């Protein structure tokens, strides 16, 4: 019989973000946590100042490289990517920061769908899956989710996106 000092520790099931292996599920779990009982997290809930820079970076731990931030305006043409981790940049083959969302997001450029506007107007997370051809001519298979953020808990000011991809064989 093993004594308590040498017995293996009990297995504790993973919870929260660690319980979900897919990026979309992890992002949704994070969004729910950041809401903290409110209808939406705010931008401040998701960002922290970048050292030596003015632009905020998503404060989303291990998800940070896969995230991007969209500023929602009064019109589709005014919506802009204001921050972006390396995963989306690598998939696109360019830096989308400062660019109009309707020229950046794959669903908008390849299929003419404005998923980010749907997330903002419905005030609900929206997931997207598909493929596109990047700047290098490679076919990219992707999954993404757009999560609404609101500073006043009424109007959606920003969308926090999470993006994963792989190149098609």
Buried (B, 14 or more C-beta within 10 A) or exposed (E): EEEEEEEEEEEEEEEEBEEBEEBBBBBBBBBEEBBEEEEBBBBEBBBEEEEEEEEBBBBBEEBBBBBBBBBBBEEBEEBBBBBBBEBBBBBBEBEBBEBBBBEBBBBBBEEEBBBBBBBBEEEEBBBBEBEBBBEEEEEBBBBBBBBBBBBEEEEBBBBBBBBBBEEEE
